């Protein structure tokens, strides 16, 4: 019988990341200064990012070398396995072949260390002593804490207060790796104190946590800020996923007709899809690319392609992206990693150019897909990843109806070991679906900054 | 640079388990009937185990074929990686080479599915509809639930009541895979009702849970009982660990001077060590074999090699094993998987013959070793596995003192994703060490049954 998984040796870990900016048919719109609304330069970002990261952010070079110390750490869990979901195929009775790239095998349980490691490395190399960041569900915070142990960096994480209380396991994981976690809003920053003065009982938000983290990083000359998604350099680092998958599909003697990823800020989606999309953009090989997002945060499917801020406090530069408006507050769904009002500018741009399809699913169907996956493939997926699974199952069922033996590839971005209460709530019937209407979206979009 | 991990293709999954009974210099003492105290026959076990399992329990055949449907499921995560702990070596400054076999990559996060899958398979093949078991910490219960999904079997788990409340994530995992979990003692059995009548607030014990599970299994003609450790067939199934490790050490161009495993009931320890010990018993190759146990449950280091019951209710057959006495109640340490009064008869017998060394550690040093491992190798170990890590670290430090470049191999039996509160308690200084004295052990041993 054919294999159910395809391993690559350590020597096959990519030596360079793939930068899709080199293959864009139309260049990316510039990033604008939040005050002047003019294109920003590297000096505007220097207080919060190391120069190597800023260079990657604006580079149009197709291949960017992965430093040896980063590859040496990647070796601990990369290449990650490409798996064939034979039991799921059998369960669905589909003629389609379903493959998935399993990023859940990283020490932090998701794809996030792929960028946390190089970000920590570049900061360390430029003499930074500590990195400040924010985290919602905790996937990013734990990955950066892990990276901190490898490069002897202090990691300070502002964790949205409601998650800080609700997700003690994630917090414990960050602390086990030496990260310091502060519930946000806090009295450690001016931004936090201002919020608490007005709303002493605030449960926090990602926007508030970003404001606190950026404030601390900007004021401390030995500290920088780090972001776990959205920005170009993050998409770049994540392409190790798709580059390995390309080689593994070759090992399997196959090539995907469709590549699927869940999309919140866009990083695991870009990671799995950009190397395949690049082949398409260069006219080498054709593949459908499908982004799946939650119906309660339908950035790509109902948002507007426009300039917007990354935070509610309007401290960040303006990015041209699909957005639901920076005042948009998604429902408290369990796929915390997909609750962001904006979307990676690169993913947004390519989506706007028609190179990427998008689809939104309500959460109940995603949890059902996650349960099916857990009971066929044995792996408990993260709530975020269940969106990609739902997309893959629907494509496989379409193949069944159309009697087509297509090849489907999706990214399993992480495991759900720290999300078990969400599965309990789902089985207990405590979860409901919420779909944002076009009217609600239009209201949130009314507050967008006007850029001429 | 040399590899940090060694993968084997699916085709290298062993085709047969290794039965160390074939190579014993002295045969295993017989199992005795709890009533007659005479050696039992297969018919005595037939009400609770399928015949294929009973045959394996008493077999002295060296190799026992692994059925194809079992290997097909093993393929989803086996062969598991053999990893070289280079960062840990560097941190310790040791000339020793430290390898570990990573059983944490299984869907349930431990080595337990290695035996849950074949046990479910044999039960299914003999027409069984449901399997009843007990679980303490939940590693075994979740593995058997997973196995139930693969073979469409109902799994009913009596979970010690105190764990049922304290470990909601483990319970949720079992239920996600379709297992039914009942807090024990319960009013679903005569045994449970009797306990509750006398102690309505009982928080339960493994002994009580076993009594309930066996009662249900014995009364239901469509049900059998399953055990996750101690018995010979469980040790047999776990030898896939060591058989793969043998091949992988060869890939690495190395051979262990010492093989280390943590030991509770003995199954992961037997799994990693028996294939190496077999080579030693057959005079092919020499290796030290080291079992590590908690100082608060020092079965091998302070127990007595004697006939004892497996449960407090004296329903099970009498096994000759190292035991602390069936009335022994270990402290509530976090390594729940190592809290058993007895030890696998095979491990006990070989230990008594001088083929196995044993060592006991208090829990604080083990958690410290676990933190060191998490911060060097990135993997968060289960509290049970930290005992093997502590053993490996101490051996590596001995090598440093003696300036010897020995090769150390240990089994990472599982990850600690569901044990994060234990790490929080450790860091908060809430855990204490408890070492059982020889006097306390002697008292518990005074209640042993007298067998002439």
Interface residues (C-beta under 8 A of the other chain):
Chain A: X1 X3 X4 X5 X7 X9 X10 X72 X75 X76 X77 X83 X87 X105 X107 X108 X109 X146 X149 X150 X168 X169 X172 X173 X175 X176 X177 X178 X371 X374 X375 X376 X377 X378 X379 X380 X417 X418 X420 X421 X423 X424 X427
Chain B: X1 X3 X4 X5 X7 X9 X10 X72 X75 X76 X77 X83 X105 X107 X108 X109 X146 X149 X150 X168 X169 X172 X173 X175 X176 X177 X178 X371 X374 X375 X376 X377 X378 X379 X380 X417 X418 X420 X421 X423 X424 X427
